[in-house]
Amino acid sequence: MDQSPGGADPLADARRRRADRARQVADVLRRQVLGGTFTGGTLPGESQLAVDFGASRNAVREALDLLRREGLVERVPGVGTVVAAPKYPHGLDHLLGLAEVMRDHGGVTNEVRTTGIITPPGPIAARLGLPAGERVVYIERLRRLAGLPLSLDLTYLALDIGEPLLGEDLVNQDIFGLIERVIGENLGVAEVIIEAINADQHSAAVLESPPRTALLMVERLTHLADGRPVDLEYIRFRGDRLAMRGQMRRDL
């Protein structure tokens, strides 16, 4: 095999450049798919995409393979590449419950897996500003959008906030809305951490996704309007069904 004077493998270098270009194309196509650019759900053919992006057909084919492995598109014989399933946008600009966020995308229903009053681990109590050993309300729900699993929510609530909610409609209502209606106090701000994790076997089974697929883990600590922390959630979102988006401002 011929090599350049510096010892580099020209074939390997060409493959690397094609893979780099494929990722660049995939980044743009992904946003177009998620934004609903392709009316009718069918992407242009590989030849047209190669022209549009100024890329080789091999690079375009690799880009489409990346999106296919993500579950965004699929190849249909006789049709071409089509959008497989939409990702739903979840805004980060406002403090809203899932049903409020997804009201335009179908109904959200909840499978209540566990509820009860527990003594939480010390770090949970500390996040809620509670002394060690003080009990909290624990609620675990599988949340579905248009019948499909979207998230697994583990919620810890201060006892005086959560206990009145246990007799409420947790199947059809957001916890945020229930707090404000039942408790009669407004929510204020939330601290949010988002990271990617691999689905453990149990979570994958509950969310009906393959083991070790990517999930979006959201840790959210919500405060009442007076600043008191009352609601700590660990939410596992199916990464193939949700896209987080928001607006950031650079203030120097």
RODODO-269905 format. One record per residue: x, y, z of N, C-alpha, C, O in turn. Coordinates in steps of 0.05 Angstrom, whole numbers, padded with zeros to 5 digits, always signed. Example, Ala and Ser with C-alpha at 12.3 -4.5 7.8 and 13.67 -1.06 7.14 Angstrom:
<drentors>
+00264-00114+00156+00246-00090+00156+00264-00066+00156+00285-00066+00169
+00257-00045+00142+00273-00021+00143+00258+00001+00157+00268+00023+00161
</drentors>
This chain:
<drentors>
+00017-00024+00000+00000+00000+00000+00018+00025+00000+00036+00027+00016
+00012+00043-00018+00027+00068-00020+00022+00085+00004-00001+00087+00014
+00042+00098+00013+00040+00117+00035+00053+00143+00027+00071+00144+00011
+00044+00165+00039+00056+00191+00034+00083+00192+00047+00089+00175+00064
+00101+00211+00038+00128+00212+00050+00128+00214+00080+00146+00204+00093
+00108+00225+00092+00107+00227+00121+00098+00201+00134+00097+00200+00159
+00092+00181+00119+00084+00155+00130+00054+00152+00134+00045+00131+00143
+00038+00173+00127+00009+00171+00130-00003+00153+00109+00007+00152+00086
-00024+00139+00116-00038+00122+00098-00059+00139+00083-00077+00149+00095
-00056+00143+00056-00074+00160+00042-00103+00150+00042-00122+00166+00043
-00107+00123+00042-00134+00113+00043-00147+00118+00070-00170+00125+00072
-00131+00114+00092-00142+00120+00118-00148+00150+00121-00168+00157+00134
-00131+00167+00109-00136+00196+00111-00161+00203+00095-00177+00220+00104
-00166+00190+00073-00190+00195+00057-00215+00186+00073-00236+00200+00072
-00213+00163+00086-00236+00154+00102-00242+00173+00125-00265+00178+00131
-00220+00183+00137-00224+00202+00160-00238+00227+00150-00257+00237+00162
-00229+00238+00127-00241+00262+00116-00271+00257+00109-00288+00275+00113
-00277+00233+00098-00304+00227+00091-00322+00225+00116-00344+00234+00116
-00310+00213+00137-00325+00210+00162-00330+00237+00175-00352+00243+00185
-00310+00255+00173-00314+00282+00183-00336+00297+00168-00353+00310+00180
-00336+00294+00141-00356+00307+00125-00384+00295+00131-00404+00309+00131
-00385+00269+00135-00410+00256+00141-00422+00267+00167-00447+00271+00168
-00406+00271+00187-00416+00282+00212-00427+00310+00208-00447+00318+00219
-00413+00326+00191-00422+00353+00186-00449+00353+00172-00467+00369+00178
-00452+00336+00152-00477+00333+00138-00499+00324+00157-00522+00334+00156
-00493+00304+00173-00512+00292+00192-00522+00314+00212-00546+00314+00219
-00504+00331+00220-00513+00352+00239-00534+00370+00227-00553+00378+00241
-00531+00377+00202-00551+00395+00189-00577+00379+00183-00599+00389+00188
-00574+00355+00173-00598+00339+00167-00614+00333+00192-00638+00332+00192
-00600+00328+00214-00613+00322+00239-00631+00345+00247-00655+00341+00255
-00621+00370+00245-00637+00393+00253-00660+00397+00233-00682+00405+00241
-00656+00391+00208-00677+00393+00188-00699+00372+00194-00723+00378+00193
-00691+00348+00201-00711+00327+00208-00727+00335+00232-00751+00333+00232
-00713+00345+00253-00726+00352+00277-00744+00377+00274-00764+00380+00287
-00736+00394+00255-00751+00418+00250-00774+00415+00231-00789+00434+00225
-00778+00390+00220-00800+00386+00202-00796+00397+00174-00815+00403+00160
-00770+00400+00166-00764+00411+00139-00775+00394+00116-00784+00405+00096
-00774+00368+00120-00781+00350+00098-00811+00344+00099-00820+00325+00112
-00826+00360+00085-00855+00356+00084-00861+00329+00071-00849+00321+00052
-00880+00315+00083-00886+00288+00074-00869+00267+00086-00874+00243+00084
-00847+00275+00100-00831+00256+00115-00810+00242+00098-00797+00224+00108
-00806+00250+00073-00786+00237+00056-00763+00256+00050-00767+00279+00041
-00738+00247+00055-00715+00263+00049-00708+00263+00019-00716+00244+00005
-00695+00283+00009-00685+00282-00019-00667+00258-00023-00656+00247-00004
-00664+00249-00048-00646+00227-00054-00617+00234-00049-00610+00257-00045
-00601+00213-00048-00572+00216-00042-00559+00235-00062-00542+00251-00054
-00565+00233-00087-00553+00249-00107-00559+00279-00103-00542+00296-00105
-00585+00285-00096-00592+00312-00091-00579+00323-00066-00570+00346-00065
-00578+00306-00045-00565+00315-00020-00536+00320-00025-00524+00339-00013
-00523+00304-00042-00495+00308-00048-00490+00335-00061-00471+00349-00055
-00509+00343-00079-00507+00369-00092-00512+00391-00072-00498+00411-00071
-00533+00388-00055-00541+00408-00036-00518+00414-00016-00514+00437-00009
-00504+00393-00008-00483+00396+00013-00455+00398+00001-00436+00403+00016
-00452+00395-00025-00426+00396-00037-00408+00373-00027-00384+00377-00022
-00421+00350-00023-00407+00327-00011-00409+00303-00030-00426+00303-00048
-00392+00283-00025-00394+00259-00041-00418+00242-00033-00429+00245-00011
-00427+00225-00052-00450+00208-00045-00442+00189-00022-00460+00182-00006
-00417+00181-00021-00409+00163+00001-00411+00178+00028-00420+00166+00048
-00404+00203+00029-00406+00219+00054-00435+00222+00061-00442+00220+00085
-00452+00227+00041-00481+00230+00047-00492+00204+00057-00508+00204+00076
-00484+00182+00044-00494+00155+00053-00486+00150+00082-00502+00140+00098
-00461+00157+00089-00452+00153+00117-00468+00171+00136-00475+00163+00158
-00474+00196+00127-00490+00214+00144-00518+00202+00149-00528+00203+00172
-00530+00191+00128-00557+00179+00132-00555+00155+00149-00574+00149+00165
-00533+00140+00148-00530+00117+00165-00528+00125+00195-00539+00112+00212
-00515+00148+00199-00513+00158+00227-00541+00165+00237-00548+00158+00260
-00558+00178+00221-00585+00185+00230-00602+00160+00233-00620+00159+00250
-00597+00140+00216-00613+00115+00218-00606+00101+00244-00624+00091+00258
-00580+00100+00252-00573+00087+00277-00584+00103+00301-00589+00091+00322
-00589+00129+00298-00601+00144+00319-00631+00140+00320-00644+00149+00339
-00642+00127+00300-00671+00122+00300-00687+00145+00288-00712+00144+00290
-00674+00165+00276-00689+00187+00264-00700+00182+00237-00721+00192+00230
-00686+00166+00221-00695+00160+00194-00693+00130+00189-00680+00115+00204
-00706+00121+00168-00704+00093+00160-00705+00091+00130-00716+00109+00117
-00694+00069+00120-00693+00065+00091-00717+00048+00083-00721+00026+00093
-00733+00058+00065-00757+00043+00056-00753+00037+00026-00751+00055+00010
-00752+00011+00019-00748+00003-00009-00769+00015-00027-00793+00014-00020
-00761+00026-00049-00779+00038-00068-00788+00066-00061-00801+00079-00077
-00781+00075-00037-00789+00102-00029-00764+00120-00024-00763+00142-00034
-00745+00109-00009-00721+00124-00003-00718+00127+00027-00726+00109+00042
-00705+00148+00036-00701+00153+00065-00724+00170+00076-00729+00192+00066
-00737+00160+00096-00760+00174+00108-00755+00178+00137-00739+00164+00150
-00769+00198+00148-00768+00204+00176-00781+00182+00191-00804+00175+00186
-00766+00170+00210-00777+00146+00225-00795+00155+00247-00817+00144+00250
-00787+00173+00263-00803+00182+00286-00794+00210+00294-00770+00216+00293
-00812+00227+00301-00804+00255+00308-00792+00256+00336-00798+00239+00354
-00774+00275+00340-00766+00282+00367-00782+00306+00376-00786+00325+00360
-00791+00306+00400-00808+00327+00410-00791+00348+00424-00773+00342+00439
-00796+00374+00418-00780+00395+00430-00789+00400+00459-00812+00402+00465
-00769+00403+00477-00774+00409+00505-00759+00435+00511-00734+00435+00513
-00773+00457+00514-00761+00482+00519-00748+00485+00547-00757+00472+00566
-00727+00501+00549-00713+00505+00574-00717+00534+00584-00703+00543+00602
-00735+00549+00571-00739+00577+00578-00759+00582+00600-00758+00603+00613
-00777+00563+00604-00799+00566+00624-00802+00541+00641-00796+00519+00632
-00811+00545+00665-00815+00523+00684-00843+00512+00679-00863+00523+00689
-00844+00489+00664-00870+00478+00657-00869+00448+00662-00848+00435+00661
-00892+00436+00667-00895+00408+00669-00895+00395+00641-00899+00410+00621
-00891+00369+00639-00889+00356+00614-00914+00359+00597-00913+00364+00573
-00938+00356+00610-00963+00359+00595-00966+00387+00584-00977+00391+00562
-00956+00407+00599-00958+00435+00589-00939+00438+00565-00946+00452+00546
-00915+00426+00567-00896+00429+00545-00906+00415+00520-00903+00426+00498
-00919+00392+00523-00926+00375+00500-00956+00378+00492-00966+00361+00477
-00969+00399+00500-00998+00401+00495-01004+00401+00465-01026+00394+00457
-00985+00410+00448-00990+00411+00420-00981+00386+00405-00984+00384+00381
-00971+00367+00420-00960+00343+00407-00975+00317+00414-00965+00295+00407
-00997+00319+00428-01011+00295+00437-01014+00294+00467-01001+00309+00481
-01032+00277+00476-01037+00275+00504-01015+00260+00520-01005+00240+00510
-01008+00271+00543-00990+00258+00561-01006+00243+00582-01023+00254+00596
-01000+00217+00586-01013+00201+00607-00990+00189+00624-00968+00186+00615
-00998+00182+00648-00978+00173+00667-00986+00146+00679-01008+00141+00686
-00966+00128+00679-00970+00103+00694-00956+00106+00721-00932+00108+00722
-00972+00107+00742-00962+00111+00769-00950+00084+00778-00966+00066+00784
-00924+00083+00780-00911+00057+00788-00908+00054+00818-00911+00032+00828
-00902+00076+00832-00898+00075+00860-00906+00102+00873-00899+00123+00862
-00919+00101+00896-00923+00125+00912-00920+00117+00941-00925+00094+00948
-00912+00136+00958-00910+00130+00986-00894+00151+01001-00883+00169+00989
-00894+00147+01027-00878+00165+01045-00854+00149+01054-00857+00127+01066
-00830+00160+01049-00806+00146+01055-00786+00164+01070-00790+00188+01072
-00766+00151+01082-00744+00166+01093-00722+00166+01072-00711+00144+01066
-00716+00188+01060-00698+00189+01037-00668+00187+01045-00662+00191+01069
-00651+00180+01027-00622+00183+01032-00615+00211+01041-00628+00230+01033
-00594+00213+01056-00585+00239+01066-00582+00261+01044-00591+00283+01048
-00569+00254+01021-00566+00275+01001-00592+00285+00989-00594+00309+00982
-00613+00268+00989-00639+00278+00979-00651+00298+00999-00660+00319+00991
-00650+00290+01024-00660+00309+01045-00645+00335+01044-00657+00356+01047
-00619+00334+01041-00603+00358+01040-00611+00376+01017-00612+00401+01020
-00615+00364+00994-00623+00380+00970-00650+00394+00975-00654+00417+00965
-00667+00382+00990-00693+00393+00996-00693+00411+01021-00713+00422+01030
-00669+00415+01033-00666+00432+01056-00678+00420+01081-00687+00435+01099
-00679+00393+01083-00692+00380+01105-00671+00367+01123-00649+00360+01114
-00676+00364+01149-00658+00350+01166-00657+00321+01160-00677+00309+01150
-00635+00308+01165-00632+00279+01160-00653+00264+01176-00658+00270+01199
-00666+00245+01163-00686+00228+01176-00714+00238+01172-00733+00224+01178
-00717+00263+01162-00745+00273+01158-00756+00260+01133-00743+00256+01113
-00781+00252+01135-00794+00237+01113-00803+00255+01090-00808+00279+01094
-00805+00243+01066-00814+00257+01042-00834+00239+01028-00836+00215+01034
-00847+00250+01008-00865+00235+00991-00849+00227+00966-00835+00244+00954
-00851+00202+00958-00837+00192+00934-00858+00183+00914-00877+00169+00921
-00855+00193+00889-00873+00186+00867-00857+00177+00843-00839+00192+00835
-00863+00154+00832-00849+00145+00808-00870+00140+00786-00889+00126+00790
-00866+00153+00763-00885+00151+00742-00871+00146+00715-00850+00158+00709
-00883+00129+00699-00875+00126+00671-00894+00144+00654-00918+00142+00656
-00882+00162+00639-00898+00182+00625-00898+00176+00595-00877+00171+00583
-00922+00175+00584-00925+00169+00556-00936+00192+00540-00953+00207+00550
-00926+00196+00516-00936+00216+00498-00948+00202+00474-00934+00187+00460
-00973+00207+00468-00987+00193+00446-00984+00163+00449-00982+00149+00429
-00984+00153+00474-00983+00124+00479-00955+00112+00480-00952+00089+00487
-00934+00128+00472-00907+00117+00472-00891+00126+00496-00894+00150+00504
-00875+00109+00508-00859+00117+00531-00840+00140+00525-00826+00139+00505
-00841+00160+00541-00824+00184+00537-00804+00188+00560-00781+00194+00555
-00814+00184+00585-00796+00189+00607-00804+00172+00632-00827+00164+00635
-00784+00168+00649-00788+00155+00674-00780+00175+00696-00757+00183+00697
-00799+00184+00711-00796+00206+00730-00795+00196+00759-00814+00182+00768
-00774+00202+00774-00772+00196+00802-00773+00222+00817-00755+00239+00814
-00793+00226+00833-00799+00252+00846-00799+00249+00876-00812+00232+00887
-00784+00268+00889-00783+00270+00918-00795+00297+00926-00786+00318+00917
-00815+00297+00943-00829+00321+00951-00828+00325+00981-00831+00305+00996
-00824+00349+00990-00827+00355+01019-00854+00345+01028-00874+00347+01014
-00856+00334+01053-00879+00320+01062-00904+00337+01061-00926+00328+01052
-00902+00362+01071-00926+00378+01071-00936+00386+01043-00959+00394+01040
-00918+00385+01024-00925+00390+00996-00936+00365+00982-00956+00366+00968
-00922+00343+00986-00929+00319+00972-00952+00303+00982-00967+00291+00967
-00956+00302+01009-00976+00285+01020-01004+00292+01010-01020+00274+01004
-01012+00318+01008-01038+00324+00997-01042+00315+00968-01065+00313+00958
-01020+00310+00954-01022+00303+00925-01028+00273+00921-01036+00265+00900
-01024+00257+00942-01026+00228+00939-01055+00220+00933-01059+00199+00921
-01074+00236+00941-01102+00230+00934-01112+00243+00909-01136+00241+00902
-01094+00256+00894-01102+00270+00870-01098+00253+00845-01088+00230+00847
-01105+00263+00822-01103+00249+00797-01075+00250+00786-01069+00267+00769
-01058+00232+00795-01030+00231+00785-01028+00218+00758-01006+00219+00746
-01049+00206+00748-01049+00193+00722-01051+00213+00700-01038+00210+00679
-01066+00234+00704-01072+00253+00682-01062+00282+00687-01065+00299+00670
-01050+00286+00710-01042+00314+00717-01012+00316+00722-00999+00297+00731
-01001+00339+00715-00973+00346+00721-00971+00352+00751-00990+00364+00763
-00949+00344+00763-00945+00350+00791-00943+00380+00796-00953+00390+00816
-00931+00395+00778-00929+00424+00781-00957+00436+00784-00961+00452+00802
-00975+00429+00766-01002+00440+00767-01016+00432+00792-01031+00448+00804
-01012+00408+00802-01025+00399+00826-01014+00414+00850-01030+00421+00868
-00988+00419+00851-00977+00434+00874-00990+00461+00876-00999+00470+00897
-00992+00475+00853-01002+00502+00854-01032+00503+00860-01042+00521+00873
-01047+00483+00850-01075+00482+00855-01082+00472+00883-01099+00485+00897
-01070+00450+00891-01077+00438+00917-01065+00453+00940-01078+00458+00961
-01039+00459+00938-01025+00473+00959-01032+00503+00960-01031+00516+00981
-01038+00513+00937-01045+00542+00935-01021+00560+00936-01023+00584+00943
-00997+00550+00928-00973+00567+00927-00961+00564+00899-00962+00543+00887
-00950+00586+00890-00938+00586+00863-00909+00576+00864-00895+00580+00884
-00902+00562+00843-00874+00554+00839-00858+00578+00829-00869+00596+00816
-00832+00577+00835-00815+00600+00826-00794+00592+00806-00800+00594+00782
-00771+00583+00815-00749+00576+00796-00741+00547+00801-00748+00535+00821
-00726+00536+00782-00715+00509+00784-00686+00509+00776-00678+00523+00757
-00670+00492+00789-00643+00488+00781-00642+00462+00765-00653+00441+00774
-00630+00462+00741-00632+00439+00723-00604+00430+00715-00587+00447+00708
-00599+00404+00716-00574+00392+00706-00583+00371+00685-00601+00355+00691
-00571+00372+00662-00577+00353+00640-00552+00339+00632-00531+00352+00627
-00553+00313+00630-00530+00298+00621-00539+00273+00606-00562+00264+00610
-00522+00262+00590-00528+00238+00575-00518+00214+00591-00496+00214+00602
-00535+00193+00594-00528+00168+00607-00536+00145+00590-00553+00148+00572
-00524+00122+00595-00533+00097+00582-00555+00085+00598-00554+00084+00623
-00575+00075+00584-00598+00062+00598-00589+00037+00612-00578+00019+00599
-00594+00034+00638-00590+00009+00652-00612-00010+00643-00632-00002+00631
-00608-00036+00649-00627-00056+00639-00655-00051+00648-00674-00054+00632
-00659-00044+00673-00686-00039+00684-00699-00015+00671-00722-00017+00662
-00685+00007+00669-00696+00031+00657-00703+00026+00628-00723+00036+00618
-00685+00012+00614-00690+00006+00586-00715-00010+00582-00731-00005+00564
-00720-00029+00600-00744-00046+00598-00769-00029+00603-00789-00032+00589
-00768-00011+00623-00791+00005+00629-00797+00024+00606-00820+00029+00599
-00776+00036+00594-00779+00055+00573-00781+00042+00545-00784+00056+00525
-00780+00016+00545-00782+00000+00520-00761+00009+00499-00767+00012+00476
-00737+00012+00509-00715+00019+00491-00692-00002+00495-00691-00015+00516
-00675-00005+00476-00653-00024+00478-00635-00017+00502-00630+00006+00507
-00624-00037+00516-00605-00031+00538-00581-00015+00528-00572-00018+00506
-00572+00003+00545-00548+00019+00541-00552+00040+00518-00533+00051+00509
-00577+00044+00509-00582+00066+00491-00580+00093+00506-00583+00093+00531
-00577+00114+00492-00573+00140+00505-00599+00150+00516-00620+00150+00503
-00598+00159+00541-00621+00173+00554-00611+00201+00561-00588+00206+00566
-00630+00220+00563-00625+00246+00574-00633+00245+00603-00657+00243+00609
-00614+00248+00621-00620+00249+00650-00623+00278+00658-00604+00294+00656
-00646+00285+00668-00651+00313+00678-00655+00312+00708-00672+00298+00718
-00638+00326+00722-00641+00329+00751-00651+00358+00756-00638+00377+00748
-00675+00360+00768-00688+00386+00770-00697+00390+00799-00712+00374+00810
-00688+00412+00811-00696+00419+00838-00713+00445+00836-00703+00466+00828
-00738+00442+00843-00757+00464+00839-00764+00477+00866-00768+00463+00886
-00765+00503+00866-00770+00519+00890-00798+00533+00888-00807+00538+00866
-00810+00537+00911-00833+00555+00911-00824+00583+00905-00801+00590+00905
-00844+00601+00901-00838+00628+00894-00822+00642+00917-00808+00661+00912
-00826+00632+00942-00811+00644+00964-00783+00633+00967-00768+00641+00985
-00774+00615+00949-00747+00605+00949-00744+00578+00962-00722+00566+00960
-00765+00567+00975-00762+00542+00989-00761+00518+00969-00778+00516+00951
-00740+00501+00971-00739+00477+00953-00759+00456+00962-00760+00448+00985
-00776+00447+00943-00798+00428+00951-00800+00404+00933-00812+00384+00941
-00788+00404+00910-00792+00383+00890-00766+00376+00877-00755+00392+00862
-00756+00352+00882-00731+00342+00870-00737+00319+00851-00749+00299+00860
-00730+00322+00826-00737+00301+00806-00712+00291+00792-00693+00306+00786
-00713+00265+00786-00693+00252+00769-00709+00240+00746-00724+00221+00749
-00705+00252+00722-00722+00245+00699-00705+00233+00677-00685+00245+00668
-00711+00209+00669-00698+00195+00647-00715+00198+00622-00736+00185+00620
-00706+00214+00603-00720+00217+00578-00707+00199+00557-00683+00196+00556
-00724+00187+00540-00714+00173+00517-00701+00193+00498-00714+00211+00488
-00675+00190+00494-00660+00209+00477-00669+00209+00448-00664+00229+00434
-00681+00187+00439-00690+00186+00411-00717+00199+00407-00727+00200+00385
-00730+00209+00429-00756+00220+00426-00758+00249+00436-00780+00261+00436
-00736+00260+00446-00738+00287+00458-00713+00302+00451-00691+00291+00450
-00716+00328+00445-00694+00346+00440-00698+00371+00458-00719+00384+00458
-00677+00377+00474-00678+00400+00492-00670+00425+00476-00651+00424+00460
-00684+00447+00479-00677+00471+00465-00683+00495+00483-00700+00494+00500
-00668+00516+00479-00672+00540+00495-00657+00564+00482-00646+00561+00460
-00658+00586+00495-00645+00610+00486-00626+00620+00507-00633+00622+00530
-00601+00626+00498-00581+00636+00517-00572+00664+00508-00570+00670+00484
-00565+00680+00528-00556+00707+00522-00528+00711+00535-00523+00702+00557
-00511+00724+00520-00484+00728+00529-00483+00756+00543-00484+00776+00530
-00481+00755+00569-00479+00780+00585-00452+00781+00598-00445+00764+00615
-00436+00800+00590-00409+00803+00600-00407+00824+00621-00386+00829+00632
</drentors>
